[in-house]
Amino acid sequence: MAENMPMWVICKNPSDYPGKFTARLHIIDFDTKQSIPTKEMFVADTLDEARELIPQGLALIPRYPNDDPVIVETWI
């Protein structure tokens, strides 16, 4: 069984926080190949503010074309 991996997903204008940016911790479950959102999250007014809330030392992964349109970027 593989270990799970944390990642932070930044979204713009999600339905639960219209007009805001959110940074939410997700856990990648390698056994099920799913990204599981957690309750740990931050809300910001700008993308730069959201990025400042991401833990240091992570790598930026740009959004994929098939990502949900609210996803701006992911940090692992």
PDB file of N, H, CA, C and O in Angstrom:
ATOM      1  N   MET A   1       0.847  -1.176   0.000  1.00  0.00           N
ATOM      2  CA  MET A   1       0.000   0.000   0.000  1.00  0.00           C
ATOM      3  C   MET A   1       0.898   1.246   0.000  1.00  0.00           C
ATOM      4  O   MET A   1       1.786   1.373   0.842  1.00  0.00           O
ATOM      5  N   ALA A   2       0.664   2.152  -0.937  1.00  0.00           N
ATOM      6  H   ALA A   2      -0.058   2.049  -1.621  1.00  0.00           H
ATOM      7  CA  ALA A   2       1.435   3.387  -1.034  1.00  0.00           C
ATOM      8  C   ALA A   2       0.944   4.403  -0.003  1.00  0.00           C
ATOM      9  O   ALA A   2      -0.212   4.382   0.418  1.00  0.00           O
ATOM     10  N   GLU A   3       1.851   5.286   0.386  1.00  0.00           N
ATOM     11  H   GLU A   3       2.791   5.304   0.044  1.00  0.00           H
ATOM     12  CA  GLU A   3       1.461   6.349   1.300  1.00  0.00           C
ATOM     13  C   GLU A   3       0.676   7.415   0.547  1.00  0.00           C
ATOM     14  O   GLU A   3       0.798   7.558  -0.670  1.00  0.00           O
ATOM     15  N   ASN A   4      -0.136   8.164   1.299  1.00  0.00           N
ATOM     16  H   ASN A   4      -0.235   8.048   2.288  1.00  0.00           H
ATOM     17  CA  ASN A   4      -0.875   9.257   0.707  1.00  0.00           C
ATOM     18  C   ASN A   4       0.001  10.496   0.649  1.00  0.00           C
ATOM     19  O   ASN A   4       0.967  10.610   1.402  1.00  0.00           O
ATOM     20  N   MET A   5      -0.332  11.435  -0.251  1.00  0.00           N
ATOM     21  H   MET A   5      -1.118  11.343  -0.863  1.00  0.00           H
ATOM     22  CA  MET A   5       0.472  12.632  -0.426  1.00  0.00           C
ATOM     23  C   MET A   5      -0.409  13.878  -0.285  1.00  0.00           C
ATOM     24  O   MET A   5      -1.471  13.964  -0.900  1.00  0.00           O
ATOM     25  N   PRO A   6       0.038  14.841   0.527  1.00  0.00           N
ATOM     26  CA  PRO A   6      -0.734  16.083   0.637  1.00  0.00           C
ATOM     27  C   PRO A   6      -0.465  17.012  -0.545  1.00  0.00           C
ATOM     28  O   PRO A   6       0.627  17.006  -1.113  1.00  0.00           O
ATOM     29  N   MET A   7      -1.457  17.801  -0.906  1.00  0.00           N
ATOM     30  H   MET A   7      -2.345  17.806  -0.445  1.00  0.00           H
ATOM     31  CA  MET A   7      -1.287  18.843  -1.916  1.00  0.00           C
ATOM     32  C   MET A   7      -2.257  19.970  -1.604  1.00  0.00           C
ATOM     33  O   MET A   7      -3.326  19.736  -1.041  1.00  0.00           O
ATOM     34  N   TRP A   8      -1.892  21.178  -1.965  1.00  0.00           N
ATOM     35  H   TRP A   8      -1.023  21.368  -2.422  1.00  0.00           H
ATOM     36  CA  TRP A   8      -2.739  22.340  -1.774  1.00  0.00           C
ATOM     37  C   TRP A   8      -3.266  22.769  -3.132  1.00  0.00           C
ATOM     38  O   TRP A   8      -2.503  22.897  -4.089  1.00  0.00           O
ATOM     39  N   VAL A   9      -4.578  22.993  -3.215  1.00  0.00           N
ATOM     40  H   VAL A   9      -5.198  22.889  -2.437  1.00  0.00           H
ATOM     41  CA  VAL A   9      -5.217  23.400  -4.458  1.00  0.00           C
ATOM     42  C   VAL A   9      -5.767  24.813  -4.277  1.00  0.00           C
ATOM     43  O   VAL A   9      -6.559  25.068  -3.370  1.00  0.00           O
ATOM     44  N   ILE A  10      -5.340  25.728  -5.146  1.00  0.00           N
ATOM     45  H   ILE A  10      -4.696  25.521  -5.883  1.00  0.00           H
ATOM     46  CA  ILE A  10      -5.864  27.090  -5.118  1.00  0.00           C
ATOM     47  C   ILE A  10      -6.960  27.207  -6.170  1.00  0.00           C
ATOM     48  O   ILE A  10      -6.773  26.841  -7.331  1.00  0.00           O
ATOM     49  N   CYS A  11      -8.108  27.726  -5.737  1.00  0.00           N
ATOM     50  H   CYS A  11      -8.260  28.023  -4.794  1.00  0.00           H
ATOM     51  CA  CYS A  11      -9.255  27.915  -6.627  1.00  0.00           C
ATOM     52  C   CYS A  11      -9.660  29.381  -6.641  1.00  0.00           C
ATOM     53  O   CYS A  11      -9.475  30.099  -5.658  1.00  0.00           O
ATOM     54  N   LYS A  12     -10.210  29.812  -7.757  1.00  0.00           N
ATOM     55  H   LYS A  12     -10.360  29.228  -8.556  1.00  0.00           H
ATOM     56  CA  LYS A  12     -10.720  31.178  -7.899  1.00  0.00           C
ATOM     57  C   LYS A  12     -12.230  31.122  -8.069  1.00  0.00           C
ATOM     58  O   LYS A  12     -12.747  30.423  -8.939  1.00  0.00           O
ATOM     59  N   ASN A  13     -12.929  31.874  -7.219  1.00  0.00           N
ATOM     60  H   ASN A  13     -12.508  32.442  -6.512  1.00  0.00           H
ATOM     61  CA  ASN A  13     -14.373  32.017  -7.310  1.00  0.00           C
ATOM     62  C   ASN A  13     -15.130  30.682  -7.151  1.00  0.00           C
ATOM     63  O   ASN A  13     -16.034  30.394  -7.934  1.00  0.00           O
ATOM     64  N   PRO A  14     -14.767  29.866  -6.141  1.00  0.00           N
ATOM     65  CA  PRO A  14     -15.521  28.625  -5.940  1.00  0.00           C
ATOM     66  C   PRO A  14     -16.942  28.948  -5.464  1.00  0.00           C
ATOM     67  O   PRO A  14     -17.184  30.019  -4.906  1.00  0.00           O
ATOM     68  N   SER A  15     -17.860  28.037  -5.681  1.00  0.00           N
ATOM     69  H   SER A  15     -17.663  27.168  -6.133  1.00  0.00           H
ATOM     70  CA  SER A  15     -19.278  28.303  -5.369  1.00  0.00           C
ATOM     71  C   SER A  15     -19.517  28.596  -3.891  1.00  0.00           C
ATOM     72  O   SER A  15     -20.449  29.327  -3.557  1.00  0.00           O
ATOM     73  N   ASP A  16     -18.688  28.039  -2.992  1.00  0.00           N
ATOM     74  H   ASP A  16     -17.931  27.445  -3.263  1.00  0.00           H
ATOM     75  CA  ASP A  16     -18.892  28.295  -1.566  1.00  0.00           C
ATOM     76  C   ASP A  16     -18.232  29.582  -1.085  1.00  0.00           C
ATOM     77  O   ASP A  16     -18.493  30.018   0.036  1.00  0.00           O
ATOM     78  N   TYR A  17     -17.378  30.204  -1.912  1.00  0.00           N
ATOM     79  H   TYR A  17     -17.166  29.850  -2.822  1.00  0.00           H
ATOM     80  CA  TYR A  17     -16.720  31.476  -1.584  1.00  0.00           C
ATOM     81  C   TYR A  17     -16.655  32.349  -2.837  1.00  0.00           C
ATOM     82  O   TYR A  17     -15.565  32.608  -3.348  1.00  0.00           O
ATOM     83  N   PRO A  18     -17.804  32.804  -3.340  1.00  0.00           N
ATOM     84  CA  PRO A  18     -17.803  33.593  -4.578  1.00  0.00           C
ATOM     85  C   PRO A  18     -16.960  34.866  -4.441  1.00  0.00           C
ATOM     86  O   PRO A  18     -17.004  35.557  -3.423  1.00  0.00           O
ATOM     87  N   GLY A  19     -16.192  35.153  -5.497  1.00  0.00           N
ATOM     88  H   GLY A  19     -16.155  34.592  -6.324  1.00  0.00           H
ATOM     89  CA  GLY A  19     -15.359  36.335  -5.523  1.00  0.00           C
ATOM     90  C   GLY A  19     -14.069  36.230  -4.735  1.00  0.00           C
ATOM     91  O   GLY A  19     -13.333  37.210  -4.618  1.00  0.00           O
ATOM     92  N   LYS A  20     -13.783  35.053  -4.191  1.00  0.00           N
ATOM     93  H   LYS A  20     -14.381  34.257  -4.286  1.00  0.00           H
ATOM     94  CA  LYS A  20     -12.595  34.849  -3.363  1.00  0.00           C
ATOM     95  C   LYS A  20     -11.702  33.780  -3.978  1.00  0.00           C
ATOM     96  O   LYS A  20     -12.080  33.091  -4.925  1.00  0.00           O
ATOM     97  N   PHE A  21     -10.508  33.664  -3.410  1.00  0.00           N
ATOM     98  H   PHE A  21     -10.201  34.224  -2.640  1.00  0.00           H
ATOM     99  CA  PHE A  21      -9.600  32.566  -3.704  1.00  0.00           C
ATOM    100  C   PHE A  21      -9.575  31.655  -2.486  1.00  0.00           C
ATOM    101  O   PHE A  21      -9.615  32.132  -1.352  1.00  0.00           O
ATOM    102  N   THR A  22      -9.509  30.371  -2.711  1.00  0.00           N
ATOM    103  H   THR A  22      -9.477  29.984  -3.632  1.00  0.00           H
ATOM    104  CA  THR A  22      -9.360  29.425  -1.607  1.00  0.00           C
ATOM    105  C   THR A  22      -8.112  28.581  -1.842  1.00  0.00           C
ATOM    106  O   THR A  22      -7.741  28.294  -2.980  1.00  0.00           O
ATOM    107  N   ALA A  23      -7.484  28.197  -0.761  1.00  0.00           N
ATOM    108  H   ALA A  23      -7.785  28.429   0.164  1.00  0.00           H
ATOM    109  CA  ALA A  23      -6.373  27.248  -0.787  1.00  0.00           C
ATOM    110  C   ALA A  23      -6.788  26.120   0.152  1.00  0.00           C
ATOM    111  O   ALA A  23      -6.877  26.315   1.364  1.00  0.00           O
ATOM    112  N   ARG A  24      -7.039  24.946  -0.409  1.00  0.00           N
ATOM    113  H   ARG A  24      -6.966  24.787  -1.393  1.00  0.00           H
ATOM    114  CA  ARG A  24      -7.537  23.824   0.386  1.00  0.00           C
ATOM    115  C   ARG A  24      -6.570  22.650   0.314  1.00  0.00           C
ATOM    116  O   ARG A  24      -6.075  22.296  -0.756  1.00  0.00           O
ATOM    117  N   LEU A  25      -6.315  22.060   1.462  1.00  0.00           N
ATOM    118  H   LEU A  25      -6.717  22.348   2.331  1.00  0.00           H
ATOM    119  CA  LEU A  25      -5.476  20.872   1.533  1.00  0.00           C
ATOM    120  C   LEU A  25      -6.263  19.665   1.022  1.00  0.00           C
ATOM    121  O   LEU A  25      -7.373  19.388   1.475  1.00  0.00           O
ATOM    122  N   HIS A  26      -5.664  18.962   0.076  1.00  0.00           N
ATOM    123  H   HIS A  26      -4.763  19.188  -0.293  1.00  0.00           H
ATOM    124  CA  HIS A  26      -6.214  17.702  -0.437  1.00  0.00           C
ATOM    125  C   HIS A  26      -5.200  16.610  -0.123  1.00  0.00           C
ATOM    126  O   HIS A  26      -4.007  16.880   0.018  1.00  0.00           O
ATOM    127  N   ILE A  27      -5.672  15.403  -0.018  1.00  0.00           N
ATOM    128  H   ILE A  27      -6.641  15.184  -0.133  1.00  0.00           H
ATOM    129  CA  ILE A  27      -4.807  14.245   0.164  1.00  0.00           C
ATOM    130  C   ILE A  27      -4.976  13.348  -1.058  1.00  0.00           C
ATOM    131  O   ILE A  27      -6.092  12.955  -1.398  1.00  0.00           O
ATOM    132  N   ILE A  28      -3.865  13.027  -1.715  1.00  0.00           N
ATOM    133  H   ILE A  28      -2.958  13.347  -1.440  1.00  0.00           H
ATOM    134  CA  ILE A  28      -3.911  12.099  -2.845  1.00  0.00           C
ATOM    135  C   ILE A  28      -3.800  10.691  -2.283  1.00  0.00           C
ATOM    136  O   ILE A  28      -2.809  10.339  -1.643  1.00  0.00           O
ATOM    137  N   ASP A  29      -4.824   9.896  -2.528  1.00  0.00           N
ATOM    138  H   ASP A  29      -5.629  10.181  -3.048  1.00  0.00           H
ATOM    139  CA  ASP A  29      -4.836   8.496  -2.112  1.00  0.00           C
ATOM    140  C   ASP A  29      -4.351   7.674  -3.301  1.00  0.00           C
ATOM    141  O   ASP A  29      -5.079   7.493  -4.277  1.00  0.00           O
ATOM    142  N   PHE A  30      -3.123   7.180  -3.213  1.00  0.00           N
ATOM    143  H   PHE A  30      -2.532   7.328  -2.420  1.00  0.00           H
ATOM    144  CA  PHE A  30      -2.543   6.449  -4.338  1.00  0.00           C
ATOM    145  C   PHE A  30      -3.226   5.103  -4.580  1.00  0.00           C
ATOM    146  O   PHE A  30      -3.191   4.589  -5.698  1.00  0.00           O
ATOM    147  N   ASP A  31      -3.843   4.532  -3.556  1.00  0.00           N
ATOM    148  H   ASP A  31      -3.872   4.950  -2.648  1.00  0.00           H
ATOM    149  CA  ASP A  31      -4.542   3.255  -3.751  1.00  0.00           C
ATOM    150  C   ASP A  31      -5.792   3.431  -4.606  1.00  0.00           C
ATOM    151  O   ASP A  31      -6.076   2.610  -5.479  1.00  0.00           O
ATOM    152  N   THR A  32      -6.546   4.517  -4.349  1.00  0.00           N
ATOM    153  H   THR A  32      -6.315   5.183  -3.640  1.00  0.00           H
ATOM    154  CA  THR A  32      -7.785   4.747  -5.096  1.00  0.00           C
ATOM    155  C   THR A  32      -7.608   5.726  -6.243  1.00  0.00           C
ATOM    156  O   THR A  32      -8.511   5.909  -7.059  1.00  0.00           O
ATOM    157  N   LYS A  33      -6.417   6.366  -6.304  1.00  0.00           N
ATOM    158  H   LYS A  33      -5.684   6.218  -5.641  1.00  0.00           H
ATOM    159  CA  LYS A  33      -6.121   7.366  -7.334  1.00  0.00           C
ATOM    160  C   LYS A  33      -7.096   8.543  -7.278  1.00  0.00           C
ATOM    161  O   LYS A  33      -7.512   9.067  -8.311  1.00  0.00           O
ATOM    162  N   GLN A  34      -7.453   8.950  -6.052  1.00  0.00           N
ATOM    163  H   GLN A  34      -7.115   8.524  -5.213  1.00  0.00           H
ATOM    164  CA  GLN A  34      -8.379  10.063  -5.868  1.00  0.00           C
ATOM    165  C   GLN A  34      -7.740  11.170  -5.051  1.00  0.00           C
ATOM    166  O   GLN A  34      -6.873  10.930  -4.211  1.00  0.00           O
ATOM    167  N   SER A  35      -8.186  12.385  -5.316  1.00  0.00           N
ATOM    168  H   SER A  35      -8.890  12.581  -5.999  1.00  0.00           H
ATOM    169  CA  SER A  35      -7.814  13.547  -4.523  1.00  0.00           C
ATOM    170  C   SER A  35      -8.950  13.794  -3.539  1.00  0.00           C
ATOM    171  O   SER A  35     -10.089  14.029  -3.941  1.00  0.00           O
ATOM    172  N   ILE A  36      -8.635  13.740  -2.249  1.00  0.00           N
ATOM    173  H   ILE A  36      -7.710  13.549  -1.922  1.00  0.00           H
ATOM    174  CA  ILE A  36      -9.658  13.867  -1.217  1.00  0.00           C
ATOM    175  C   ILE A  36      -9.493  15.217  -0.528  1.00  0.00           C
ATOM    176  O   ILE A  36      -8.486  15.441   0.144  1.00  0.00           O
ATOM    177  N   PRO A  37     -10.479  16.138  -0.682  1.00  0.00           N
ATOM    178  CA  PRO A  37     -10.373  17.431  -0.012  1.00  0.00           C
ATOM    179  C   PRO A  37     -10.535  17.268   1.497  1.00  0.00           C
ATOM    180  O   PRO A  37     -11.294  16.420   1.966  1.00  0.00           O
ATOM    181  N   THR A  38      -9.809  18.096   2.245  1.00  0.00           N
ATOM    182  H   THR A  38      -9.193  18.785   1.864  1.00  0.00           H
ATOM    183  CA  THR A  38      -9.929  18.083   3.697  1.00  0.00           C
ATOM    184  C   THR A  38     -10.667  19.354   4.139  1.00  0.00           C
ATOM    185  O   THR A  38     -11.038  20.187   3.313  1.00  0.00           O
ATOM    186  N   LYS A  39     -10.870  19.486   5.438  1.00  0.00           N
ATOM    187  H   LYS A  39     -10.568  18.809   6.109  1.00  0.00           H
ATOM    188  CA  LYS A  39     -11.508  20.690   5.970  1.00  0.00           C
ATOM    189  C   LYS A  39     -10.505  21.820   6.174  1.00  0.00           C
ATOM    190  O   LYS A  39     -10.895  22.951   6.464  1.00  0.00           O
ATOM    191  N   GLU A  40      -9.201  21.518   6.025  1.00  0.00           N
ATOM    192  H   GLU A  40      -8.884  20.599   5.790  1.00  0.00           H
ATOM    193  CA  GLU A  40      -8.174  22.533   6.218  1.00  0.00           C
ATOM    194  C   GLU A  40      -8.084  23.413   4.974  1.00  0.00           C
ATOM    195  O   GLU A  40      -7.759  22.940   3.884  1.00  0.00           O
ATOM    196  N   MET A  41      -8.377  24.704   5.157  1.00  0.00           N
ATOM    197  H   MET A  41      -8.640  25.088   6.042  1.00  0.00           H
ATOM    198  CA  MET A  41      -8.374  25.620   4.017  1.00  0.00           C
ATOM    199  C   MET A  41      -8.209  27.049   4.487  1.00  0.00           C
ATOM    200  O   MET A  41      -8.391  27.368   5.662  1.00  0.00           O
ATOM    201  N   PHE A  42      -7.859  27.902   3.538  1.00  0.00           N
ATOM    202  H   PHE A  42      -7.711  27.643   2.583  1.00  0.00           H
ATOM    203  CA  PHE A  42      -7.717  29.340   3.749  1.00  0.00           C
ATOM    204  C   PHE A  42      -8.541  30.056   2.693  1.00  0.00           C
ATOM    205  O   PHE A  42      -8.760  29.529   1.603  1.00  0.00           O
ATOM    206  N   VAL A  43      -8.999  31.261   3.020  1.00  0.00           N
ATOM    207  H   VAL A  43      -8.821  31.689   3.906  1.00  0.00           H
ATOM    208  CA  VAL A  43      -9.723  32.102   2.073  1.00  0.00           C
ATOM    209  C   VAL A  43      -8.953  33.405   1.933  1.00  0.00           C
ATOM    210  O   VAL A  43      -8.501  33.973   2.927  1.00  0.00           O
ATOM    211  N   ALA A  44      -8.801  33.885   0.695  1.00  0.00           N
ATOM    212  H   ALA A  44      -9.168  33.424  -0.114  1.00  0.00           H
ATOM    213  CA  ALA A  44      -8.038  35.104   0.429  1.00  0.00           C
ATOM    214  C   ALA A  44      -8.762  35.947  -0.617  1.00  0.00           C
ATOM    215  O   ALA A  44      -9.625  35.462  -1.349  1.00  0.00           O
ATOM    216  N   ASP A  45      -8.384  37.222  -0.665  1.00  0.00           N
ATOM    217  H   ASP A  45      -7.683  37.617  -0.071  1.00  0.00           H
ATOM    218  CA  ASP A  45      -8.976  38.131  -1.645  1.00  0.00           C
ATOM    219  C   ASP A  45      -8.264  38.110  -2.991  1.00  0.00           C
ATOM    220  O   ASP A  45      -8.870  38.409  -4.020  1.00  0.00           O
ATOM    221  N   THR A  46      -6.972  37.756  -2.988  1.00  0.00           N
ATOM    222  H   THR A  46      -6.480  37.513  -2.152  1.00  0.00           H
ATOM    223  CA  THR A  46      -6.195  37.753  -4.226  1.00  0.00           C
ATOM    224  C   THR A  46      -5.397  36.461  -4.345  1.00  0.00           C
ATOM    225  O   THR A  46      -5.206  35.738  -3.367  1.00  0.00           O
ATOM    226  N   LEU A  47      -4.937  36.186  -5.564  1.00  0.00           N
ATOM    227  H   LEU A  47      -5.092  36.773  -6.358  1.00  0.00           H
ATOM    228  CA  LEU A  47      -4.104  35.005  -5.797  1.00  0.00           C
ATOM    229  C   LEU A  47      -2.806  35.112  -5.013  1.00  0.00           C
ATOM    230  O   LEU A  47      -2.355  34.129  -4.424  1.00  0.00           O
ATOM    231  N   ASP A  48      -2.198  36.298  -4.998  1.00  0.00           N
ATOM    232  H   ASP A  48      -2.564  37.096  -5.476  1.00  0.00           H
ATOM    233  CA  ASP A  48      -0.949  36.466  -4.244  1.00  0.00           C
ATOM    234  C   ASP A  48      -1.154  36.186  -2.759  1.00  0.00           C
ATOM    235  O   ASP A  48      -0.303  35.561  -2.126  1.00  0.00           O
ATOM    236  N   GLU A  49      -2.276  36.644  -2.193  1.00  0.00           N
ATOM    237  H   GLU A  49      -2.967  37.152  -2.706  1.00  0.00           H
ATOM    238  CA  GLU A  49      -2.563  36.364  -0.784  1.00  0.00           C
ATOM    239  C   GLU A  49      -2.728  34.864  -0.550  1.00  0.00           C
ATOM    240  O   GLU A  49      -2.242  34.336   0.450  1.00  0.00           O
ATOM    241  N   ALA A  50      -3.412  34.176  -1.465  1.00  0.00           N
ATOM    242  H   ALA A  50      -3.807  34.605  -2.277  1.00  0.00           H
ATOM    243  CA  ALA A  50      -3.600  32.727  -1.334  1.00  0.00           C
ATOM    244  C   ALA A  50      -2.254  32.012  -1.392  1.00  0.00           C
ATOM    245  O   ALA A  50      -2.007  31.085  -0.621  1.00  0.00           O
ATOM    246  N   ARG A  51      -1.392  32.439  -2.299  1.00  0.00           N
ATOM    247  H   ARG A  51      -1.593  33.192  -2.925  1.00  0.00           H
ATOM    248  CA  ARG A  51      -0.069  31.818  -2.421  1.00  0.00           C
ATOM    249  C   ARG A  51       0.760  31.998  -1.157  1.00  0.00           C
ATOM    250  O   ARG A  51       1.525  31.108  -0.785  1.00  0.00           O
ATOM    251  N   GLU A  52       0.616  33.135  -0.498  1.00  0.00           N
ATOM    252  H   GLU A  52      -0.005  33.858  -0.800  1.00  0.00           H
ATOM    253  CA  GLU A  52       1.360  33.391   0.737  1.00  0.00           C
ATOM    254  C   GLU A  52       0.947  32.437   1.865  1.00  0.00           C
ATOM    255  O   GLU A  52       1.709  32.229   2.809  1.00  0.00           O
ATOM    256  N   LEU A  53      -0.243  31.866   1.769  1.00  0.00           N
ATOM    257  H   LEU A  53      -0.862  32.036   1.002  1.00  0.00           H
ATOM    258  CA  LEU A  53      -0.751  30.968   2.805  1.00  0.00           C
ATOM    259  C   LEU A  53      -0.322  29.517   2.596  1.00  0.00           C
ATOM    260  O   LEU A  53      -0.499  28.681   3.483  1.00  0.00           O
ATOM    261  N   ILE A  54       0.238  29.219   1.432  1.00  0.00           N
ATOM    262  H   ILE A  54       0.382  29.898   0.711  1.00  0.00           H
ATOM    263  CA  ILE A  54       0.704  27.870   1.128  1.00  0.00           C
ATOM    264  C   ILE A  54       1.999  27.618   1.908  1.00  0.00           C
ATOM    265  O   ILE A  54       2.865  28.492   1.956  1.00  0.00           O
ATOM    266  N   PRO A  55       2.142  26.444   2.516  1.00  0.00           N
ATOM    267  CA  PRO A  55       3.386  26.147   3.243  1.00  0.00           C
ATOM    268  C   PRO A  55       4.619  26.278   2.337  1.00  0.00           C
ATOM    269  O   PRO A  55       4.568  25.955   1.151  1.00  0.00           O
ATOM    270  N   GLN A  56       5.697  26.746   2.905  1.00  0.00           N
ATOM    271  H   GLN A  56       5.739  27.008   3.869  1.00  0.00           H
ATOM    272  CA  GLN A  56       6.957  26.925   2.180  1.00  0.00           C
ATOM    273  C   GLN A  56       7.526  25.577   1.727  1.00  0.00           C
ATOM    274  O   GLN A  56       7.276  24.543   2.345  1.00  0.00           O
ATOM    275  N   GLY A  57       8.294  25.613   0.638  1.00  0.00           N
ATOM    276  H   GLY A  57       8.498  26.454   0.135  1.00  0.00           H
ATOM    277  CA  GLY A  57       9.018  24.430   0.185  1.00  0.00           C
ATOM    278  C   GLY A  57       8.260  23.528  -0.765  1.00  0.00           C
ATOM    279  O   GLY A  57       8.756  22.459  -1.122  1.00  0.00           O
ATOM    280  N   LEU A  58       7.059  23.933  -1.188  1.00  0.00           N
ATOM    281  H   LEU A  58       6.656  24.801  -0.898  1.00  0.00           H
ATOM    282  CA  LEU A  58       6.286  23.103  -2.111  1.00  0.00           C
ATOM    283  C   LEU A  58       6.540  23.533  -3.553  1.00  0.00           C
ATOM    284  O   LEU A  58       7.005  24.645  -3.802  1.00  0.00           O
ATOM    285  N   ALA A  59       6.236  22.653  -4.492  1.00  0.00           N
ATOM    286  H   ALA A  59       5.858  21.750  -4.289  1.00  0.00           H
ATOM    287  CA  ALA A  59       6.446  22.919  -5.913  1.00  0.00           C
ATOM    288  C   ALA A  59       5.110  23.218  -6.588  1.00  0.00           C
ATOM    289  O   ALA A  59       4.103  22.564  -6.314  1.00  0.00           O
ATOM    290  N   LEU A  60       5.115  24.209  -7.469  1.00  0.00           N
ATOM    291  H   LEU A  60       5.932  24.740  -7.692  1.00  0.00           H
ATOM    292  CA  LEU A  60       3.926  24.610  -8.209  1.00  0.00           C
ATOM    293  C   LEU A  60       3.671  23.667  -9.381  1.00  0.00           C
ATOM    294  O   LEU A  60       4.568  23.366 -10.168  1.00  0.00           O
ATOM    295  N   ILE A  61       2.427  23.211  -9.473  1.00  0.00           N
ATOM    296  H   ILE A  61       1.699  23.456  -8.833  1.00  0.00           H
ATOM    297  CA  ILE A  61       1.968  22.412 -10.610  1.00  0.00           C
ATOM    298  C   ILE A  61       0.874  23.237 -11.293  1.00  0.00           C
ATOM    299  O   ILE A  61      -0.171  23.470 -10.686  1.00  0.00           O
ATOM    300  N   PRO A  62       1.079  23.685 -12.531  1.00  0.00           N
ATOM    301  CA  PRO A  62       0.034  24.459 -13.213  1.00  0.00           C
ATOM    302  C   PRO A  62      -1.212  23.611 -13.424  1.00  0.00           C
ATOM    303  O   PRO A  62      -1.152  22.382 -13.383  1.00  0.00           O
ATOM    304  N   ARG A  63      -2.326  24.267 -13.646  1.00  0.00           N
ATOM    305  H   ARG A  63      -2.374  25.265 -13.679  1.00  0.00           H
ATOM    306  CA  ARG A  63      -3.580  23.529 -13.861  1.00  0.00           C
ATOM    307  C   ARG A  63      -3.519  22.763 -15.181  1.00  0.00           C
ATOM    308  O   ARG A  63      -2.852  23.180 -16.128  1.00  0.00           O
ATOM    309  N   TYR A  64      -4.219  21.652 -15.224  1.00  0.00           N
ATOM    310  H   TYR A  64      -4.762  21.314 -14.455  1.00  0.00           H
ATOM    311  CA  TYR A  64      -4.349  20.860 -16.434  1.00  0.00           C
ATOM    312  C   TYR A  64      -5.595  21.313 -17.179  1.00  0.00           C
ATOM    313  O   TYR A  64      -6.548  21.768 -16.546  1.00  0.00           O
ATOM    314  N   PRO A  65      -5.619  21.203 -18.495  1.00  0.00           N
ATOM    315  CA  PRO A  65      -6.792  21.646 -19.259  1.00  0.00           C
ATOM    316  C   PRO A  65      -8.101  20.971 -18.818  1.00  0.00           C
ATOM    317  O   PRO A  65      -9.172  21.562 -18.953  1.00  0.00           O
ATOM    318  N   ASN A  66      -8.024  19.752 -18.299  1.00  0.00           N
ATOM    319  H   ASN A  66      -7.154  19.272 -18.189  1.00  0.00           H
ATOM    320  CA  ASN A  66      -9.245  19.046 -17.910  1.00  0.00           C
ATOM    321  C   ASN A  66      -9.608  19.264 -16.439  1.00  0.00           C
ATOM    322  O   ASN A  66     -10.570  18.669 -15.954  1.00  0.00           O
ATOM    323  N   ASP A  67      -8.850  20.115 -15.713  1.00  0.00           N
ATOM    324  H   ASP A  67      -8.069  20.598 -16.107  1.00  0.00           H
ATOM    325  CA  ASP A  67      -9.200  20.446 -14.330  1.00  0.00           C
ATOM    326  C   ASP A  67     -10.507  21.234 -14.300  1.00  0.00           C
ATOM    327  O   ASP A  67     -10.899  21.857 -15.286  1.00  0.00           O
ATOM    328  N   ASP A  68     -11.168  21.191 -13.151  1.00  0.00           N
ATOM    329  H   ASP A  68     -10.850  20.684 -12.350  1.00  0.00           H
ATOM    330  CA  ASP A  68     -12.343  22.026 -12.938  1.00  0.00           C
ATOM    331  C   ASP A  68     -11.950  23.473 -13.228  1.00  0.00           C
ATOM    332  O   ASP A  68     -10.858  23.893 -12.845  1.00  0.00           O
ATOM    333  N   PRO A  69     -12.804  24.240 -13.892  1.00  0.00           N
ATOM    334  CA  PRO A  69     -12.438  25.625 -14.267  1.00  0.00           C
ATOM    335  C   PRO A  69     -12.071  26.532 -13.082  1.00  0.00           C
ATOM    336  O   PRO A  69     -11.376  27.528 -13.284  1.00  0.00           O
ATOM    337  N   VAL A  70     -12.506  26.227 -11.870  1.00  0.00           N
ATOM    338  H   VAL A  70     -13.071  25.418 -11.705  1.00  0.00           H
ATOM    339  CA  VAL A  70     -12.165  27.087 -10.729  1.00  0.00           C
ATOM    340  C   VAL A  70     -10.736  26.865 -10.243  1.00  0.00           C
ATOM    341  O   VAL A  70     -10.196  27.708  -9.527  1.00  0.00           O
ATOM    342  N   ILE A  71     -10.110  25.744 -10.617  1.00  0.00           N
ATOM    343  H   ILE A  71     -10.548  25.058 -11.199  1.00  0.00           H
ATOM    344  CA  ILE A  71      -8.751  25.452 -10.159  1.00  0.00           C
ATOM    345  C   ILE A  71      -7.757  26.352 -10.887  1.00  0.00           C
ATOM    346  O   ILE A  71      -7.733  26.412 -12.116  1.00  0.00           O
ATOM    347  N   VAL A  72      -6.940  27.049 -10.100  1.00  0.00           N
ATOM    348  H   VAL A  72      -6.959  27.000  -9.102  1.00  0.00           H
ATOM    349  CA  VAL A  72      -5.911  27.936 -10.640  1.00  0.00           C
ATOM    350  C   VAL A  72      -4.582  27.190 -10.721  1.00  0.00           C
ATOM    351  O   VAL A  72      -3.907  27.211 -11.750  1.00  0.00           O
ATOM    352  N   GLU A  73      -4.214  26.528  -9.619  1.00  0.00           N
ATOM    353  H   GLU A  73      -4.762  26.510  -8.783  1.00  0.00           H
ATOM    354  CA  GLU A  73      -2.934  25.824  -9.563  1.00  0.00           C
ATOM    355  C   GLU A  73      -2.918  24.897  -8.353  1.00  0.00           C
ATOM    356  O   GLU A  73      -3.766  24.987  -7.465  1.00  0.00           O
ATOM    357  N   THR A  74      -1.935  24.009  -8.343  1.00  0.00           N
ATOM    358  H   THR A  74      -1.246  23.936  -9.064  1.00  0.00           H
ATOM    359  CA  THR A  74      -1.775  23.043  -7.258  1.00  0.00           C
ATOM    360  C   THR A  74      -0.341  23.088  -6.782  1.00  0.00           C
ATOM    361  O   THR A  74       0.579  23.313  -7.568  1.00  0.00           O
ATOM    362  N   TRP A  75      -0.153  22.872  -5.481  1.00  0.00           N
ATOM    363  H   TRP A  75      -0.901  22.689  -4.842  1.00  0.00           H
ATOM    364  CA  TRP A  75       1.182  22.865  -4.883  1.00  0.00           C
ATOM    365  C   TRP A  75       1.396  21.531  -4.182  1.00  0.00           C
ATOM    366  O   TRP A  75       0.587  21.117  -3.351  1.00  0.00           O
ATOM    367  N   ILE A  76       2.505  20.856  -4.529  1.00  0.00           N
ATOM    368  H   ILE A  76       3.162  21.192  -5.204  1.00  0.00           H
ATOM    369  CA  ILE A  76       2.842  19.591  -3.875  1.00  0.00           C
ATOM    370  C   ILE A  76       4.250  19.648  -3.312  1.00  0.00           C
ATOM    371  O   ILE A  76       4.719  18.675  -2.721  1.00  0.00           O
TER     372      ILE A  76
END
